[in-house]
Amino acid sequence: MVGLFLCPRFACKFQSVLFNSPLFIIYFLPVFLLAYLLCPSKWKNALALLGSFLFYFWGAPVFALILLVSGTLDFFISKHLNGDHAKQWLWVSVAYNIATLFVFKYFNFFLENVRVVTEGMGLGFPEYMNVALPIGISFFTFQKISYLVDVYRRDSSQANSLIDYLLFVFLFPQLIAGPIVRYKEIADQIKERFIEDGWGNRFDGILRFVLGLSKKVLIADALAPIADGAFSGGDIGMVDAWLGLVAYTLQIYFDFSGYSDMAIGLGKMMGFRFPENFNWPYVAKGFQEFWRRWHITLSNFMRDYLYIPLGGNQGSTSRTITNLWMVFLLSGLWHGASWTFVIWGAWHGLFLSVDRLTNVFKRMPPIGSVGLTFVLVMFGWVWFRADTAAVALDYFANMLGGSSTLEPAFQTTTKQVFLIITAAGFSFIPVRFHSWFTGLVLSKNNWVDLVKLLIAFILVVLCLGQMALSKGQPFIYFRF
């Protein structure tokens, strides 16, 4: 069995049922929802757990069993977190969760860096096989740790049963790429999911799911060829470099926020209310505001379980800046086992420090602070997307006109240009229109609901047609 974890060929086969696949939309979701709706209330948790386990088991059977064992261990350890030697039990539980994350996500990175150092010293280094990366491990590890810490702090009640806790761990809508949900946020919903307007919430859930699916399939996947062509390596022209970066900046937002929308929508269909994960991040006026709008549940996790325990902003200015840097260096490493992700974290740590120390973004006119924040965030995506630091530096050189090539790196269609304009327009909806737009989407009116249902139906047909024409792309954050 160890060979399964170490064999690169086996690792590439790990792929769960994608939300943006016909298999999920046509088969898994309708069958699961029908069974879930017909199931008596007292058995809904068990059915949801079974469906969630099968969802993950389909693509990663070995890792599903590992998650089952580790989740069971968490549950029984949590029973000791309010008694004698509670702190020791907490350290043990957090340590083995982090150790599991290290082995599966960072062991290859660690060995590769050791190999570079030893070979640089003229020493040999034995051959090794890559450890396969379980899909979604960063997300469910953080959820498991949050439960253990919250129970220890008495910020959360303990799960009533093993089934309840494993449902929290395995709940398939947010299992693979978030939002990062804390047990205390859905504890009452796990016990009872009585909704005043059940069908209204399910209807909203369907609309939210279709919105996320459309973001992913119709926008993010359509922009992917431009970004992939630009970041494929080698010299590209300045215009291509900028266009490729804009495409990736929009792609990653619509890809990841699309997944979050789909997860939140699926949760609503089942009676769960998951926390929001995005709030128009590209209209942020400064880096502090950006991280209150982008991947909100990760920001909250880092704040509550790392930044505040380190001292937060309660100490000296230098200590506060040090805490910020530590959080964002670790946040970068959380995203991926590569120095480019560490540099990306340092990039955000730098401008968060500048933001906090100088208030430069707040002193600027709104349009200037939004524009500067967006450009700096966009530059940071170069580090996030590039495979190596050398590739990132070459890309920056190409953006500055350092390449003399006249050959286009990719062909841009009229449809892709239209999508870039549309995606940019949606991303930069002025803040004063956010509440109006949200109110329109959530408004309750028979005619409005009929129009929304018609639009949703058209979007699903378009998405299914696009999926039939292309293989579809995994969500970007599946890597993490």
TAMOVEN-V552093 format. One record per backbone hydrogen bond with DSSP energy under -1.0 kcal/mol. NH is the residue of the N-H (numbers start at 1). CO is the residue of the C=O. If there is no record, write none. Layout:
BEGIN
nh:NH co:CO
nh:NH co:CO
END
This chain:
BEGIN
nh:4 co:1
nh:6 co:2
nh:7 co:3
nh:11 co:7
nh:12 co:8
nh:13 co:10
nh:14 co:11
nh:21 co:18
nh:25 co:21
nh:26 co:22
nh:28 co:23
nh:29 co:24
nh:31 co:27
nh:32 co:28
nh:33 co:29
nh:34 co:30
nh:35 co:31
nh:36 co:32
nh:37 co:33
nh:38 co:34
nh:39 co:35
nh:43 co:40
nh:44 co:41
nh:47 co:43
nh:48 co:44
nh:49 co:45
nh:50 co:46
nh:51 co:47
nh:52 co:48
nh:53 co:49
nh:54 co:50
nh:55 co:51
nh:56 co:52
nh:57 co:53
nh:58 co:54
nh:60 co:56
nh:64 co:60
nh:65 co:61
nh:66 co:62
nh:67 co:63
nh:68 co:64
nh:69 co:65
nh:70 co:66
nh:71 co:67
nh:72 co:68
nh:73 co:69
nh:74 co:70
nh:75 co:71
nh:76 co:72
nh:77 co:73
nh:78 co:74
nh:80 co:77
nh:81 co:78
nh:86 co:83
nh:89 co:85
nh:90 co:86
nh:91 co:87
nh:92 co:88
nh:93 co:89
nh:94 co:90
nh:95 co:91
nh:96 co:92
nh:97 co:93
nh:98 co:94
nh:99 co:95
nh:100 co:96
nh:101 co:97
nh:102 co:98
nh:103 co:99
nh:104 co:100
nh:105 co:101
nh:106 co:102
nh:107 co:102
nh:110 co:106
nh:111 co:107
nh:112 co:108
nh:113 co:109
nh:114 co:110
nh:115 co:111
nh:116 co:112
nh:117 co:113
nh:118 co:114
nh:119 co:115
nh:120 co:116
nh:121 co:117
nh:122 co:119
nh:123 co:118
nh:132 co:5
nh:137 co:134
nh:140 co:136
nh:141 co:137
nh:142 co:138
nh:143 co:139
nh:144 co:140
nh:145 co:141
nh:146 co:142
nh:147 co:143
nh:148 co:144
nh:149 co:145
nh:150 co:146
nh:151 co:147
nh:152 co:148
nh:153 co:149
nh:155 co:150
nh:156 co:150
nh:165 co:161
nh:166 co:162
nh:167 co:163
nh:168 co:164
nh:169 co:165
nh:170 co:166
nh:171 co:167
nh:174 co:171
nh:178 co:174
nh:185 co:182
nh:186 co:183
nh:187 co:183
nh:190 co:186
nh:191 co:187
nh:192 co:188
nh:201 co:197
nh:202 co:198
nh:203 co:199
nh:204 co:200
nh:205 co:201
nh:206 co:202
nh:207 co:203
nh:208 co:204
nh:209 co:205
nh:210 co:206
nh:211 co:207
nh:212 co:208
nh:213 co:209
nh:214 co:210
nh:215 co:211
nh:216 co:212
nh:217 co:213
nh:218 co:214
nh:220 co:215
nh:221 co:216
nh:223 co:219
nh:224 co:220
nh:227 co:223
nh:228 co:224
nh:229 co:225
nh:230 co:226
nh:231 co:227
nh:241 co:237
nh:242 co:238
nh:243 co:239
nh:244 co:240
nh:245 co:241
nh:246 co:242
nh:247 co:243
nh:248 co:244
nh:249 co:245
nh:250 co:246
nh:251 co:247
nh:252 co:248
nh:254 co:250
nh:255 co:251
nh:256 co:252
nh:257 co:253
nh:259 co:255
nh:260 co:256
nh:261 co:257
nh:262 co:258
nh:263 co:259
nh:264 co:260
nh:265 co:261
nh:266 co:262
nh:267 co:263
nh:268 co:264
nh:269 co:265
nh:270 co:266
nh:272 co:267
nh:279 co:293
nh:283 co:280
nh:284 co:281
nh:290 co:286
nh:291 co:287
nh:292 co:289
nh:293 co:290
nh:294 co:290
nh:296 co:277
nh:299 co:295
nh:300 co:296
nh:301 co:297
nh:302 co:298
nh:303 co:299
nh:304 co:300
nh:305 co:301
nh:306 co:302
nh:307 co:302
nh:308 co:303
nh:310 co:306
nh:311 co:308
nh:312 co:307
nh:314 co:311
nh:320 co:316
nh:321 co:317
nh:322 co:318
nh:323 co:319
nh:324 co:320
nh:325 co:321
nh:326 co:322
nh:327 co:323
nh:328 co:324
nh:329 co:325
nh:330 co:326
nh:331 co:327
nh:332 co:328
nh:333 co:329
nh:334 co:330
nh:335 co:331
nh:338 co:336
nh:342 co:338
nh:343 co:339
nh:344 co:340
nh:345 co:341
nh:346 co:342
nh:347 co:343
nh:348 co:344
nh:349 co:345
nh:350 co:346
nh:351 co:347
nh:352 co:348
nh:353 co:349
nh:354 co:350
nh:355 co:351
nh:356 co:352
nh:357 co:353
nh:358 co:354
nh:359 co:355
nh:363 co:359
nh:369 co:365
nh:370 co:366
nh:371 co:367
nh:372 co:368
nh:373 co:369
nh:374 co:370
nh:375 co:371
nh:376 co:372
nh:377 co:373
nh:378 co:374
nh:379 co:375
nh:380 co:376
nh:381 co:377
nh:382 co:379
nh:384 co:380
nh:385 co:381
nh:386 co:382
nh:392 co:388
nh:393 co:389
nh:394 co:390
nh:395 co:391
nh:396 co:392
nh:397 co:393
nh:398 co:394
nh:399 co:395
nh:400 co:396
nh:401 co:398
nh:402 co:397
nh:417 co:413
nh:418 co:414
nh:419 co:415
nh:420 co:416
nh:421 co:417
nh:422 co:418
nh:423 co:419
nh:424 co:420
nh:425 co:421
nh:426 co:422
nh:427 co:423
nh:428 co:424
nh:429 co:426
nh:433 co:430
nh:434 co:431
nh:437 co:433
nh:438 co:434
nh:439 co:435
nh:440 co:436
nh:441 co:437
nh:442 co:438
nh:449 co:445
nh:450 co:446
nh:451 co:447
nh:452 co:448
nh:453 co:449
nh:454 co:450
nh:455 co:451
nh:456 co:452
nh:457 co:453
nh:458 co:454
nh:459 co:455
nh:460 co:456
nh:461 co:457
nh:462 co:458
nh:463 co:459
nh:464 co:460
nh:465 co:461
nh:466 co:462
nh:467 co:463
nh:468 co:464
nh:469 co:465
nh:470 co:466
nh:478 co:475
nh:479 co:476
nh:480 co:477
END
